[in-house]
Amino acid sequence: MFKIMRKYALLYGMFIKNCLIAQMEFRGNFMMSLLVESVYLLAKLLYVLVVFRTDLHVDGIPPEGLLLFIGMHTVVTGIYVGLFFTNFTKIPEYIKDGSLDLMLTKPVSLQFMASLRYVDLALPIPDILVGFVMVGIGWHAMDIPLTFLQLMGFFLLLLVSVVITYCLMIIPALLSFWFVQTGSVSEIAHSVWDANNFPMAIYPAWVRRIGTFVIPLFLITNFGPMFLLGQLSWLYAGLALAGSLLLFTAVRLLWKQAVKGYSSASS
């Protein structure tokens, strides 16, 4: 097991190295991507300014506490666009043009190759940096103790958020194995994603239940900040971790089922 994990870690390191070399060959594009994402992030920061100017409170959480939620959403968004977005948009192309046929011959996991091959190193930089700054400001402003347990709990739930993000956002790409056009599904998924940067308390109870237990989107942004604010126990943090692993297992099985029914583009 350790040898397999080491093998894939080394392979992923090679992916990152190759992507870095490729992006540095076109530094103009790299800087443009960095600039575009920074402008998008600036618009989000103006939104944060409105929250402070209106002294918005959500379920008793002041604007300083809301920074934890907005920052968490921004960090995970950066991780998503850096590690997953490009790969997920390419999966339908692999199926249509037959590139998946070549990947099937590689002595590594097809899912690993198809969903983690490319890493964008420009887009996530502004989001991750500014997101952690917002979390840090909210952490300090809310007088949350900076202890090892608090840090461990937060980063554990950040890992849970990344796993759930992978599982939920790859589903539109998986539908490409059965349907020709899935672009509208991806657009819906991204629209819902953008609506998840606030505490789930702003939604009705039935929406919260669906977003927690059926389509666990709210776990991505909410559980980390809720843990820091004392609204989530270690028990629920552990259940969130177990749930993310179960969701990953389900997506893994769905991937295998999709590949089983895949017919070569050349056939």
C-alpha positions in Angstrom: 0.0 0.0 0.0 2.8 2.4 0.9 4.7 1.6 -2.3 1.6 2.4 -4.4 1.0 5.7 -2.6 4.6 6.6 -3.0 4.4 5.7 -6.7 1.4 8.0 -7.3 2.9 10.8 -5.2 6.0 10.8 -7.3 3.9 10.7 -10.5 1.8 13.6 -9.3 5.0 15.5 -8.5 6.1 14.9 -12.1 2.7 16.2 -13.3 3.2 19.4 -11.3 6.8 19.8 -12.6 5.8 19.4 -16.2 2.9 21.8 -15.9 5.2 24.4 -14.2 7.7 24.1 -17.1 4.9 24.4 -19.7 3.4 27.4 -18.1 6.8 29.1 -17.6 7.4 28.8 -21.4 4.4 31.1 -21.9 4.9 33.5 -19.0 2.6 36.1 -20.6 -0.3 33.7 -20.4 0.7 32.8 -16.8 0.6 36.5 -15.8 -2.6 37.1 -17.6 -4.3 34.3 -15.8 -3.0 35.7 -12.5 -4.3 39.1 -13.4 -7.8 37.9 -14.5 -8.2 35.8 -11.3 -7.0 38.8 -9.2 -9.7 41.0 -10.8 -12.3 38.4 -10.1 -11.1 38.2 -6.5 -11.3 42.0 -6.2 -15.0 41.8 -7.1 -15.4 39.3 -4.3 -13.6 41.6 -1.8 -16.0 44.5 -2.7 -18.7 42.1 -1.8 -17.0 41.5 1.6 -16.8 45.3 2.0 -20.6 45.5 1.6 -21.0 42.9 4.3 -19.0 45.0 6.8 -20.6 48.3 5.8 -24.1 46.9 6.4 -23.0 45.2 9.6 -24.6 42.0 8.4 -25.2 39.3 11.0 -26.2 35.7 10.0 -27.6 33.4 12.7 -25.8 35.5 15.3 -22.5 35.5 13.4 -21.0 39.0 13.0 -19.2 40.2 9.8 -15.8 39.2 11.3 -17.1 35.6 11.7 -18.5 35.6 8.2 -15.0 36.2 7.0 -14.2 32.6 8.1 -16.9 31.3 5.7 -16.0 33.6 2.8 -12.3 32.8 3.3 -12.9 29.1 3.4 -14.9 29.3 0.2 -12.2 31.3 -1.5 -9.4 28.9 -0.5 -11.3 25.8 -1.7 -12.2 27.6 -4.9 -8.5 28.2 -5.5 -7.7 24.6 -4.9 -10.5 23.5 -7.2 -9.5 25.8 -10.1 -5.8 24.8 -9.6 -6.1 21.0 -9.3 -9.4 19.9 -10.8 -11.2 22.4 -13.1 -8.9 22.0 -16.1 -9.0 18.2 -15.8 -12.7 17.9 -15.4 -13.3 20.1 -18.5 -11.0 17.8 -20.5 -12.7 14.5 -19.6 -15.6 15.0 -22.2 -12.9 15.9 -24.8 -11.0 12.7 -24.0 -14.2 10.7 -24.6 -15.1 12.4 -27.9 -11.7 12.5 -29.5 -10.5 9.1 -28.4 -7.7 10.3 -26.1 -9.1 8.1 -23.4 -8.2 5.0 -25.5 -4.5 5.9 -25.1 -4.9 6.5 -21.3 -6.4 3.0 -20.9 -3.1 1.6 -22.0 -1.1 3.3 -19.2 0.0 1.2 -16.2 -1.7 3.6 -13.8 -5.2 4.4 -12.6 -7.3 5.8 -15.5 -9.2 8.0 -13.0 -5.9 9.4 -11.7 -4.6 10.2 -15.1 -7.8 11.7 -16.4 -8.8 13.8 -13.4 -5.4 14.9 -12.0 -3.1 15.2 -15.0 -3.0 19.0 -15.3 -2.3 21.5 -12.6 -2.9 25.3 -13.1 -0.3 27.1 -11.0 -1.5 30.7 -11.8 -5.2 30.7 -11.1 -5.2 29.4 -7.5 -2.5 31.8 -6.2 -4.7 34.9 -5.5 -7.6 32.8 -4.1 -5.6 30.7 -1.7 -3.5 33.6 -0.4 -6.3 36.0 0.1 -8.6 33.2 1.3 -6.2 32.3 4.1 -5.7 36.0 5.0 -9.5 36.3 5.4 -9.6 33.2 7.6 -6.7 34.6 9.6 -8.4 38.0 10.1 -11.7 36.3 11.1 -9.9 33.9 13.4 -8.2 36.8 15.2 -11.2 39.1 15.3 -13.4 36.4 16.8 -10.8 35.7 19.6 -10.6 32.0 18.6 -7.7 30.3 20.4 -4.8 29.4 18.1 -4.1 25.9 19.4 -2.8 22.7 17.8 -6.3 21.1 18.1 -8.0 24.0 16.5 -5.5 24.0 13.6 -5.7 20.2 13.2 -9.5 20.3 13.2 -9.6 23.1 10.7 -7.2 21.6 8.2 -8.8 18.2 8.6 -12.1 19.8 7.6 -10.3 21.6 4.8 -9.1 18.2 3.5 -12.7 17.0 3.8 -13.8 20.0 1.7 -11.3 19.2 -1.0 -12.4 15.6 -1.2 -16.1 16.5 -1.4 -15.3 19.2 -4.0 -13.5 16.6 -6.2 -16.4 14.1 -5.8 -19.2 16.6 -6.6 -17.6 18.6 -9.4 -16.4 15.5 -11.3 -20.0 14.2 -11.7 -20.9 16.5 -14.7 -17.8 15.2 -16.4 -18.7 11.6 -15.7 -22.1 12.1 -17.3 -20.2 12.5 -20.6 -19.8 8.8 -20.7 -23.6 8.5 -21.3 -24.6 11.9 -22.7 -23.1 13.9 -25.6 -23.7 17.4 -24.1 -23.2 18.0 -20.4 -22.1 21.7 -20.5 -25.4 22.9 -19.0 -25.0 20.5 -16.0 -21.5 21.9 -15.4 -22.9 25.5 -15.6 -25.5 24.6 -13.0 -22.9 23.0 -10.7 -20.7 26.2 -10.9 -23.7 28.4 -10.2 -24.6 26.4 -7.1 -20.9 26.5 -6.1 -20.8 30.3 -6.2 -23.9 30.4 -3.9 -22.1 28.5 -1.2 -19.9 31.2 0.3 -22.1 32.1 3.2 -23.3 30.2 6.3 -26.0 27.6 5.4 -28.2 29.2 8.0 -29.4 31.7 5.4 -31.3 28.9 3.6 -34.6 27.2 4.7 -34.3 24.0 6.8 -35.2 21.7 3.9 -32.4 23.2 1.7 -29.9 22.8 4.6 -30.8 19.1 4.9 -30.4 18.5 1.2 -27.1 20.4 1.1 -25.8 18.5 4.1 -27.0 14.9 3.7 -28.0 14.4 0.1 -25.7 16.6 -1.9 -23.1 17.6 0.8 -22.2 21.0 -0.7 -22.6 22.9 2.5 -19.9 20.8 4.2 -17.3 22.4 1.9 -17.7 26.0 3.2 -19.5 25.6 6.5 -17.9 22.8 8.6 -14.4 24.3 9.0 -15.7 27.7 10.2 -18.4 26.1 12.3 -15.7 24.0 14.0 -13.7 27.2 14.8 -16.7 29.0 16.2 -17.6 26.1 18.5 -20.7 25.1 16.5 -19.3 21.7 15.4 -18.0 19.0 17.7 -15.1 16.6 17.0 -17.8 13.9 16.6 -19.3 15.6 13.6 -15.9 16.4 12.2 -15.1 12.7 12.3 -18.5 11.9 10.6 -17.7 14.5 7.9 -14.4 12.8 7.2 -16.1 9.4 7.1 -18.8 10.8 4.8 -16.3 12.3 2.4 -14.5 8.9 2.2 -17.9 7.2 1.5 -18.7 9.7 -1.2 -15.3 9.2 -2.8 -15.9 5.4 -2.8 -19.3 6.0 -4.5 -17.6 8.2 -7.2 -14.9 5.6 -7.7 -17.6 2.9 -8.3 -19.4 5.3 -10.6 -16.2 5.9 -12.6 -15.6 2.2 -12.9 -19.2 1.6 -14.1 -18.8 4.5 -16.6 -15.5 3.1 -18.0 -17.0 -0.4 -18.2 -19.7 0.9 -20.6 -17.2 3.1 -22.6 -16.8 2.2 -26.3 -13.7 3.5 -28.1 -14.1 6.6 -30.2 -12.6 4.6 -33.1 -15.1 1.8 -32.9 
